[in-house]
Structure formats: C-alpha cells, structure tokens
C-alpha cells in the first residue's frame, strides 16, 4: 500500500561537529529503509523544502517536518 507518513522533526542527536536528525528506520508498511530508500526533498510554496524518504519496496513516502495547511503538498 502506497501512503505517506509524517515524522517528528524535533529529535536531534549529537554528532562530531554538530547535530543530526535520526533517519527513518522503516516505512509505514514495515519495510526496513537502511539500504532500501530514496532520500530527497519535497518543494513547498511557503517554507522552501521538506525532507523526504521513499521506500523502494512499496513506494511509501515519509515527509518531515510536519506539513501544514499552507503547504502545497505533492500528489
């Protein structure tokens, strides 16, 4: 099932020289994303771009930070 999941952008962890976001571990359908994902960005007319991760097995897309009503979400 193709779908879309939004994740919490507020989870940061320390790395050498700064901070990083935790990458999604699995898509909404449970497929592991470690080696099976396309990472990219989604354009938004209000805020620039959002980060995205698409599962290569089923097409489920994870977008973060949370999209709001002012955003032009892709279809």
LUMTORBA-113013 format. One line per field, with one value per residue: residue in one letter; chain; residue number from 1; x, y, z of N, C-alpha, C, CB in turn. Coordinates in nm, 2 decimals, always signed. Glycine has a CB too. Example, Ala and Ser with C-alpha at 12.3 -4.5 7.8 and 13.67 -1.06 7.14 Angstrom:
REM residues 2
residuo	(A/S)
cadena	(A/A)
num	(1/2)
n_X	(+1.32/+1.28)
n_Y	(-0.57/-0.22)
n_Z	(+0.78/+0.71)
ca_X	(+1.23/+1.37)
ca_Y	(-0.45/-0.11)
ca_Z	(+0.78/+0.71)
c_X	(+1.32/+1.29)
c_Y	(-0.33/+0.00)
c_Z	(+0.78/+0.79)
cb_X	(+1.13/+1.41)
cb_Y	(-0.45/-0.06)
cb_Z	(+0.90/+0.57)
This chain:
REM residues 75
residuo	(X/X/X/X/X/X/X/X/X/X/X/X/X/X/X/X/X/X/X/X/X/X/X/X/X/X/X/X/X/X/X/X/X/X/X/X/X/X/X/X/X/X/X/X/X/X/X/X/X/X/X/X/X/X/X/X/X/X/X/X/X/X/X/X/X/X/X/X/X/X/X/X/X/X/X)
cadena	(A/A/A/A/A/A/A/A/A/A/A/A/A/A/A/A/A/A/A/A/A/A/A/A/A/A/A/A/A/A/A/A/A/A/A/A/A/A/A/A/A/A/A/A/A/A/A/A/A/A/A/A/A/A/A/A/A/A/A/A/A/A/A/A/A/A/A/A/A/A/A/A/A/A/A)
num	(1/2/3/4/5/6/7/8/9/10/11/12/13/14/15/16/17/18/19/20/21/22/23/24/25/26/27/28/29/30/31/32/33/34/35/36/37/38/39/40/41/42/43/44/45/46/47/48/49/50/51/52/53/54/55/56/57/58/59/60/61/62/63/64/65/66/67/68/69/70/71/72/73/74/75)
n_X	(+0.08/+0.07/+0.16/+0.17/+0.37/+0.42/+0.69/+0.83/+1.01/+1.17/+1.36/+1.68/+2.03/+2.35/+2.65/+2.99/+3.10/+2.85/+2.50/+2.25/+1.97/+1.77/+1.74/+1.46/+1.37/+1.21/+0.95/+0.61/+0.48/+0.64/+0.87/+1.23/+1.44/+1.71/+1.90/+1.73/+1.60/+1.50/+1.63/+1.53/+1.39/+1.09/+0.92/+0.79/+0.56/+0.54/+0.75/+0.99/+1.16/+1.09/+1.22/+1.24/+1.17/+1.16/+1.03/+1.17/+1.06/+0.78/+0.69/+0.60/+0.60/+0.78/+0.77/+0.92/+0.98/+0.65/+0.38/+0.19/-0.13/-0.09/+0.10/+0.20/+0.12/+0.26/+0.11)
n_Y	(-0.12/+0.21/+0.51/+0.79/+0.91/+1.13/+1.24/+1.32/+1.62/+1.71/+1.55/+1.54/+1.44/+1.43/+1.47/+1.43/+1.75/+1.88/+1.86/+1.61/+1.47/+1.19/+0.92/+0.77/+0.44/+0.24/+0.20/+0.31/+0.07/-0.12/-0.20/-0.23/+0.06/+0.10/+0.03/+0.05/+0.28/+0.60/+0.91/+1.25/+1.57/+1.77/+2.01/+2.32/+2.58/+2.77/+2.73/+2.65/+2.37/+2.03/+1.75/+1.42/+1.06/+0.78/+0.45/+0.19/-0.05/-0.05/+0.21/+0.38/+0.70/+0.91/+1.22/+1.50/+1.82/+1.83/+1.87/+2.16/+2.33/+2.55/+2.46/+2.34/+2.04/+1.76/+1.54)
n_Z	(+0.00/-0.10/+0.07/+0.29/+0.55/+0.83/+1.02/+1.35/+1.37/+1.57/+1.70/+1.76/+1.75/+1.89/+1.69/+1.58/+1.56/+1.54/+1.50/+1.42/+1.24/+1.32/+1.10/+0.93/+1.02/+0.92/+0.67/+0.65/+0.61/+0.72/+0.60/+0.61/+0.59/+0.57/+0.35/+0.14/+0.03/-0.11/-0.07/-0.04/-0.13/-0.08/-0.25/-0.12/-0.13/+0.07/+0.27/+0.16/+0.13/+0.22/+0.39/+0.26/+0.24/+0.05/+0.03/-0.15/-0.19/-0.16/-0.21/-0.02/+0.13/+0.35/+0.51/+0.65/+0.82/+0.98/+0.75/+0.69/+0.66/+0.49/+0.31/-0.01/-0.08/-0.24/-0.49)
ca_X	(+0.00/+0.15/+0.10/+0.26/+0.39/+0.50/+0.77/+0.87/+1.14/+1.24/+1.46/+1.82/+2.13/+2.49/+2.75/+3.11/+3.09/+2.72/+2.37/+2.19/+1.83/+1.76/+1.68/+1.36/+1.43/+1.12/+0.84/+0.48/+0.44/+0.73/+0.99/+1.34/+1.49/+1.86/+1.96/+1.62/+1.52/+1.55/+1.62/+1.52/+1.32/+0.96/+0.90/+0.67/+0.55/+0.55/+0.86/+1.11/+1.16/+1.08/+1.29/+1.16/+1.24/+1.06/+1.06/+1.19/+0.99/+0.63/+0.66/+0.55/+0.68/+0.79/+0.80/+0.93/+0.89/+0.51/+0.32/+0.07/-0.24/-0.04/+0.19/+0.15/+0.17/+0.26/+0.01)
ca_Y	(+0.00/+0.34/+0.61/+0.89/+0.93/+1.24/+1.21/+1.43/+1.67/+1.76/+1.45/+1.55/+1.37/+1.49/+1.40/+1.51/+1.88/+1.93/+1.78/+1.54/+1.41/+1.04/+0.88/+0.67/+0.31/+0.16/+0.28/+0.29/-0.07/-0.20/-0.24/-0.16/+0.16/+0.12/+0.02/+0.04/+0.40/+0.71/+1.03/+1.37/+1.68/+1.79/+2.15/+2.38/+2.72/+2.85/+2.71/+2.61/+2.23/+1.94/+1.63/+1.30/+0.93/+0.69/+0.31/+0.14/-0.18/-0.03/+0.34/+0.46/+0.82/+0.98/+1.36/+1.58/+1.83/+1.82/+1.96/+2.23/+2.36/+2.65/+2.40/+2.28/+1.91/+1.69/+1.43)
ca_Z	(+0.00/-0.10/+0.16/+0.34/+0.70/+0.87/+1.14/+1.44/+1.33/+1.69/+1.76/+1.72/+1.83/+1.87/+1.61/+1.58/+1.49/+1.53/+1.53/+1.30/+1.26/+1.31/+0.98/+0.95/+1.02/+0.84/+0.61/+0.72/+0.59/+0.79/+0.52/+0.65/+0.49/+0.57/+0.22/+0.05/+0.03/-0.18/+0.02/-0.13/-0.07/-0.14/-0.26/-0.06/-0.16/+0.19/+0.36/+0.09/+0.11/+0.33/+0.37/+0.23/+0.22/-0.02/+0.03/-0.29/-0.20/-0.17/-0.25/+0.09/+0.15/+0.48/+0.49/+0.77/+0.93/+0.95/+0.65/+0.74/+0.56/+0.39/+0.22/-0.13/-0.07/-0.37/-0.51)
c_X	(+0.09/+0.08/+0.20/+0.26/+0.46/+0.56/+0.80/+1.00/+1.23/+1.34/+1.59/+1.91/+2.27/+2.58/+2.87/+3.09/+2.95/+2.61/+2.32/+2.05/+1.84/+1.69/+1.57/+1.42/+1.34/+1.01/+0.72/+0.42/+0.54/+0.85/+1.11/+1.40/+1.64/+1.93/+1.85/+1.53/+1.59/+1.52/+1.61/+1.45/+1.19/+0.95/+0.78/+0.67/+0.56/+0.69/+0.99/+1.09/+1.14/+1.17/+1.20/+1.24/+1.13/+1.11/+1.07/+1.11/+0.84/+0.60/+0.61/+0.65/+0.67/+0.84/+0.81/+1.00/+0.74/+0.46/+0.20/-0.02/-0.19/+0.06/+0.13/+0.20/+0.16/+0.16/+0.06)
c_Y	(+0.12/+0.43/+0.71/+0.90/+1.05/+1.21/+1.34/+1.49/+1.72/+1.67/+1.47/+1.48/+1.43/+1.40/+1.49/+1.64/+1.93/+1.84/+1.71/+1.49/+1.26/+1.01/+0.78/+0.53/+0.21/+0.25/+0.24/+0.14/-0.17/-0.25/-0.16/-0.06/+0.18/+0.12/+0.02/+0.16/+0.51/+0.84/+1.15/+1.48/+1.70/+1.95/+2.20/+2.53/+2.82/+2.85/+2.66/+2.46/+2.15/+1.82/+1.51/+1.18/+0.84/+0.55/+0.26/+0.01/-0.15/+0.11/+0.43/+0.58/+0.88/+1.12/+1.42/+1.71/+1.82/+1.92/+2.03/+2.27/+2.46/+2.58/+2.34/+2.14/+1.84/+1.57/+1.33)
c_Z	(+0.00/-0.01/+0.20/+0.49/+0.73/+1.01/+1.22/+1.41/+1.45/+1.75/+1.69/+1.81/+1.79/+1.79/+1.62/+1.50/+1.48/+1.57/+1.40/+1.34/+1.25/+1.18/+1.01/+0.94/+0.93/+0.78/+0.69/+0.70/+0.65/+0.72/+0.58/+0.55/+0.49/+0.44/+0.11/+0.05/-0.06/-0.10/-0.07/-0.05/-0.15/-0.14/-0.18/-0.09/-0.05/+0.26/+0.29/+0.05/+0.24/+0.29/+0.34/+0.22/+0.16/-0.02/-0.11/-0.30/-0.23/-0.21/-0.14/+0.11/+0.29/+0.45/+0.63/+0.74/+0.89/+0.85/+0.72/+0.63/+0.45/+0.29/+0.10/-0.13/-0.21/-0.37/-0.60)
cb_X	(-0.10/+0.15/+0.04/+0.23/+0.45/+0.40/+0.90/+0.86/+1.12/+1.14/+1.40/+1.86/+2.13/+2.55/+2.70/+3.23/+3.15/+2.70/+2.27/+2.28/+1.73/+1.69/+1.78/+1.24/+1.43/+1.06/+0.83/+0.38/+0.42/+0.66/+0.98/+1.45/+1.42/+1.92/+2.04/+1.53/+1.51/+1.48/+1.73/+1.45/+1.40/+0.85/+0.90/+0.68/+0.41/+0.44/+0.83/+1.23/+1.29/+0.93/+1.39/+1.07/+1.29/+1.03/+0.96/+1.33/+1.00/+0.57/+0.56/+0.54/+0.64/+0.89/+0.69/+1.01/+0.91/+0.43/+0.28/+0.11/-0.36/+0.03/+0.27/+0.19/+0.08/+0.40/-0.13)
cb_Y	(+0.00/+0.39/+0.54/+1.03/+0.80/+1.37/+1.14/+1.39/+1.79/+1.80/+1.31/+1.70/+1.22/+1.52/+1.38/+1.42/+1.86/+1.98/+1.87/+1.42/+1.47/+0.98/+0.81/+0.69/+0.25/+0.05/+0.24/+0.38/-0.09/-0.32/-0.21/-0.26/+0.29/+0.01/-0.10/-0.08/+0.46/+0.73/+1.04/+1.33/+1.81/+1.72/+2.20/+2.36/+2.74/+2.81/+2.61/+2.63/+2.19/+1.89/+1.59/+1.33/+0.88/+0.74/+0.23/+0.11/-0.25/-0.06/+0.34/+0.38/+0.93/+0.90/+1.43/+1.50/+1.96/+1.83/+1.89/+2.36/+2.42/+2.76/+2.28/+2.36/+1.83/+1.63/+1.49)
cb_Z	(+0.12/-0.25/+0.28/+0.27/+0.76/+0.89/+1.11/+1.58/+1.24/+1.79/+1.74/+1.72/+1.81/+2.00/+1.47/+1.52/+1.36/+1.39/+1.59/+1.26/+1.16/+1.43/+0.88/+0.85/+1.16/+0.92/+0.46/+0.67/+0.44/+0.83/+0.37/+0.70/+0.52/+0.66/+0.20/+0.09/+0.17/-0.33/+0.12/-0.25/-0.08/-0.06/-0.40/+0.10/-0.23/+0.29/+0.46/+0.17/+0.03/+0.36/+0.49/+0.10/+0.36/-0.16/+0.12/-0.32/-0.07/-0.04/-0.36/+0.22/+0.04/+0.58/+0.40/+0.87/+1.01/+1.08/+0.53/+0.82/+0.63/+0.46/+0.30/-0.26/+0.03/-0.40/-0.55)
